[in-house]
Amino acid sequence: MSIAVITGASAGLGRAYALAAARIFPEIQEYWLIARRLDRLEALKAELPGKAVRCIPLNLTDPMSFDEYQKLLDESGAQILLLVNNAGIGWMGEFREGTWRTQTAMVDVNVRAMTAVANISLKHMGRGSVMVNVSSIAAFAPTPRMSVYSATKAYVSALSKSIRFELKGKGIKVLATCPCPMNTEFLEIAGIRSKTFDMLPHVKPDHVAEKSLIAAKKGRAVYTPLALMKVYRVLAKIVPSNLMMHISKT
């Protein structure tokens, strides 16, 4: 049985990924939707008529959730055709102003959970499988007032590129999606508000999900929406980080 696994599937970009995958990967036989809020997952299931859907309420801040996920995979004997590592959290503010719990929660979800889910999932992926890890344009350069968030997303991008290199010979494709701001509940929950941030172009989650899945299927390494953000990605590679932080600061 071929399955898709999507973390952080209860809303926003995760929901968009599930709906887009149903169109772009018609060969997927079952969808595993992972998030904390079971009611949201059940609502998304109703938006996937004719698809087999398994709603899995897991809190990825809890290491026990990784054992549960691994157990479910081992018992199912399924092959993961598509993995979307979308679960993530953020926070805006000066590093010293945030509590250690706030700062390390981002590391727990954006780094530890993403790493664990990717590692566990690869044992059930083979030639033709696709992994999409959701990074951010914040990964391109250190971002003052989003210091920990940008650092965790830089990790996601770096790990994705390394995994992709390792798996080339095995026929498994890996892509880092680097969205720019999107109008989802993520912004409100993370408290991300600033004049600079509000001036940035926004993009719809549906657009990011569809275009990044197509790019991943083609074997691309990184997807960044909008021409302006692609220019920013290039600038970040050639301009010293001390100068880039004047551009990236929020």
C-alpha positions as CSV (number, residue, x, y, z in Angstrom):
1,M,0.0,0.0,0.0
2,S,1.4,3.4,-0.9
3,I,0.6,6.3,1.5
4,A,1.2,10.0,2.0
5,V,2.2,11.3,5.4
6,I,1.6,14.9,6.1
7,T,2.5,16.5,9.5
8,G,0.9,19.7,10.7
9,A,-2.0,18.8,8.5
10,S,-4.8,20.4,10.6
11,A,-4.7,23.8,8.9
12,G,-2.9,26.3,6.7
13,L,-0.1,24.9,4.5
14,G,-0.5,21.4,5.8
15,R,-4.2,21.3,4.7
16,A,-3.2,22.7,1.4
17,Y,-0.6,20.0,0.9
18,A,-3.1,17.3,1.5
19,L,-5.6,18.7,-1.1
20,A,-2.8,19.3,-3.6
21,A,-1.3,15.9,-3.2
22,A,-4.7,14.3,-4.0
23,R,-4.4,15.9,-7.5
24,I,-0.7,15.6,-8.1
25,F,-0.1,12.1,-6.7
26,P,-3.3,10.2,-7.8
27,E,-1.5,6.9,-7.2
28,I,-1.4,7.4,-3.5
29,Q,-3.8,4.9,-1.8
30,E,-4.1,6.3,1.7
31,Y,-3.4,9.6,3.4
32,W,-2.0,9.7,7.0
33,L,-2.8,13.1,8.5
34,I,-0.8,14.0,11.6
35,A,-1.5,16.9,14.0
36,R,-2.6,17.5,17.6
37,R,-6.2,18.5,16.8
38,L,-8.2,15.5,15.8
39,D,-11.3,17.5,15.0
40,R,-9.4,19.5,12.4
41,L,-8.0,16.3,10.8
42,E,-11.5,14.9,10.6
43,A,-12.7,18.0,8.9
44,L,-9.9,17.7,6.3
45,K,-10.8,14.1,5.8
46,A,-14.2,15.2,4.7
47,E,-12.5,17.3,2.0
48,L,-10.9,14.3,0.5
49,P,-13.9,12.3,-0.7
50,G,-13.1,9.0,-2.3
51,K,-9.7,8.9,-0.6
52,A,-8.7,6.5,2.2
53,V,-7.7,8.8,5.1
54,R,-6.2,8.0,8.5
55,C,-6.3,10.7,11.1
56,I,-3.5,10.4,13.6
57,P,-3.5,12.8,16.6
58,L,0.1,13.2,17.7
59,N,1.8,15.9,19.7
60,L,5.2,16.1,18.0
61,T,6.7,18.0,21.0
62,D,6.4,14.7,22.9
63,P,9.2,12.2,22.0
64,M,6.8,9.4,22.7
65,S,4.9,10.4,19.5
66,F,7.9,9.3,17.4
67,D,7.7,5.8,18.9
68,E,4.0,5.7,18.2
69,Y,4.5,6.8,14.6
70,Q,7.2,4.2,14.0
71,K,5.0,1.5,15.5
72,L,2.1,2.5,13.2
73,L,4.3,2.3,10.1
74,D,5.9,-1.0,11.1
75,E,2.5,-2.6,11.7
76,S,1.0,-1.3,8.4
77,G,3.8,-2.5,6.2
78,A,3.0,0.6,4.0
79,Q,5.4,2.3,1.6
80,I,5.5,6.1,1.9
81,L,5.2,7.6,-1.5
82,L,5.0,11.2,-0.2
83,L,6.2,12.6,3.1
84,V,5.5,16.3,3.8
85,N,7.3,17.4,7.0
86,N,5.2,20.5,7.5
87,A,4.7,20.7,11.3
88,G,6.4,23.8,12.7
89,I,6.1,26.7,15.1
90,G,7.5,30.2,15.2
91,W,7.9,33.3,17.4
92,M,8.9,36.9,16.8
93,G,10.7,39.1,19.3
94,E,14.2,39.7,20.6
95,F,15.9,36.5,21.8
96,R,16.3,37.8,25.3
97,E,12.6,38.7,25.6
98,G,11.4,35.2,24.9
99,T,11.3,32.5,27.6
100,W,13.5,29.5,27.2
101,R,10.4,27.4,26.8
102,T,9.3,29.5,23.9
103,Q,12.7,29.3,22.2
104,T,13.3,25.6,22.7
105,A,9.7,24.7,21.6
106,M,10.8,25.8,18.1
107,V,13.8,23.6,18.3
108,D,11.7,20.7,19.5
109,V,9.2,20.9,16.6
110,N,11.1,22.5,13.8
111,V,14.3,20.5,14.3
112,R,13.9,17.4,16.5
113,A,10.4,16.4,15.3
114,M,11.3,17.0,11.7
115,T,14.5,15.0,12.0
116,A,12.7,12.1,13.8
117,V,9.8,11.9,11.3
118,A,12.2,12.0,8.3
119,N,14.5,9.4,9.8
120,I,11.6,7.0,10.7
121,S,9.9,7.6,7.4
122,L,12.9,6.8,5.2
123,K,12.9,3.2,6.4
124,H,9.5,3.0,4.6
125,M,10.5,4.9,1.4
126,G,11.9,3.5,-1.8
127,R,12.6,4.4,-5.4
128,G,10.1,7.0,-6.6
129,S,9.3,8.3,-3.1
130,V,9.3,12.0,-2.4
131,M,10.1,13.9,0.7
132,V,9.2,17.6,1.2
133,N,10.5,19.4,4.2
134,V,9.0,22.8,4.9
135,S,11.7,25.4,5.5
136,S,11.3,29.2,5.0
137,I,12.8,32.2,3.4
138,A,14.1,32.9,6.9
139,A,16.6,30.1,6.3
140,F,18.5,32.1,3.7
141,A,20.1,34.5,6.3
142,P,20.1,35.1,10.0
143,T,16.9,37.0,10.9
144,P,17.0,39.4,13.9
145,R,13.9,39.1,16.1
146,M,13.3,35.7,14.6
147,S,16.7,34.4,15.6
148,V,15.7,30.9,16.7
149,Y,13.1,30.4,14.0
150,S,15.5,31.3,11.2
151,A,18.2,29.1,12.7
152,T,15.9,26.1,12.9
153,K,14.8,26.6,9.3
154,A,18.4,26.9,8.2
155,Y,18.8,23.5,9.7
156,V,15.8,22.1,7.8
157,S,17.3,23.4,4.5
158,A,20.8,22.1,5.2
159,L,19.6,18.7,6.3
160,S,17.3,18.4,3.2
161,K,20.1,19.1,0.8
162,S,22.4,16.6,2.6
163,I,19.7,13.9,2.6
164,R,19.0,14.6,-1.1
165,F,22.7,14.0,-1.9
166,E,22.8,10.8,0.0
167,L,19.6,9.4,-1.6
168,K,20.3,10.3,-5.2
169,G,21.4,6.7,-6.0
170,K,18.3,5.3,-4.3
171,G,15.8,7.2,-6.4
172,I,14.3,9.1,-3.5
173,K,13.7,12.8,-4.1
174,V,14.0,15.4,-1.4
175,L,13.0,19.1,-1.6
176,A,13.1,22.0,0.9
177,T,10.1,24.3,0.5
178,C,10.9,27.9,1.4
179,P,7.7,29.9,1.6
180,C,7.5,33.6,2.0
181,P,4.7,35.0,4.3
182,M,1.3,33.3,3.9
183,N,-2.0,34.4,5.4
184,T,-2.5,31.5,7.8
185,E,-3.1,31.1,11.5
186,F,0.6,30.5,11.9
187,L,1.3,34.3,11.8
188,E,-1.2,34.9,14.6
189,I,-0.1,32.0,16.8
190,A,3.6,33.0,16.4
191,G,2.8,36.7,17.1
192,I,4.6,37.7,13.9
193,R,3.7,41.3,13.3
194,S,6.0,44.1,12.1
195,K,5.9,46.9,9.5
196,T,8.7,45.3,7.6
197,F,7.0,41.9,7.6
198,D,3.7,43.3,6.6
199,M,5.3,45.0,3.6
200,L,6.6,41.7,2.2
201,P,4.6,40.1,-0.6
202,H,2.3,37.3,0.6
203,V,1.5,34.1,-1.2
204,K,-1.4,31.7,-0.9
205,P,-0.8,28.3,0.8
206,D,-2.5,26.5,-2.1
207,H,0.0,28.0,-4.5
208,V,3.0,27.0,-2.4
209,A,1.7,23.4,-1.9
210,E,0.9,22.8,-5.5
211,K,4.1,24.4,-7.0
212,S,6.4,22.8,-4.5
213,L,4.9,19.3,-5.0
214,I,5.4,19.6,-8.7
215,A,8.9,20.8,-8.2
216,A,9.6,17.9,-5.8
217,K,8.2,15.4,-8.3
218,K,10.6,16.8,-10.9
219,G,13.5,16.3,-8.5
220,R,14.3,19.9,-7.6
221,A,16.2,20.6,-4.4
222,V,14.6,23.9,-3.3
223,Y,11.4,25.7,-4.1
224,T,10.9,29.4,-3.4
225,P,7.8,31.2,-4.5
226,L,7.9,34.7,-6.2
227,A,10.7,36.2,-8.2
228,L,11.6,38.7,-5.4
229,M,12.2,35.9,-2.9
230,K,14.3,34.0,-5.4
231,V,16.5,37.1,-5.7
232,Y,16.7,37.3,-1.9
233,R,17.9,33.7,-1.9
234,V,20.7,34.5,-4.3
235,L,21.7,37.6,-2.5
236,A,22.0,35.7,0.7
237,K,24.6,33.4,-0.9
238,I,26.8,36.3,-2.0
239,V,26.3,39.1,0.5
240,P,28.0,38.8,4.0
241,S,25.6,37.9,6.7
242,N,26.3,41.1,8.7
243,L,24.9,43.1,5.8
244,M,22.1,40.7,5.0
245,M,20.8,41.1,8.6
246,H,20.0,44.7,7.8
247,I,17.8,43.5,5.0
248,S,16.3,40.5,6.9
249,K,15.5,42.1,10.2
250,T,11.9,42.2,11.1
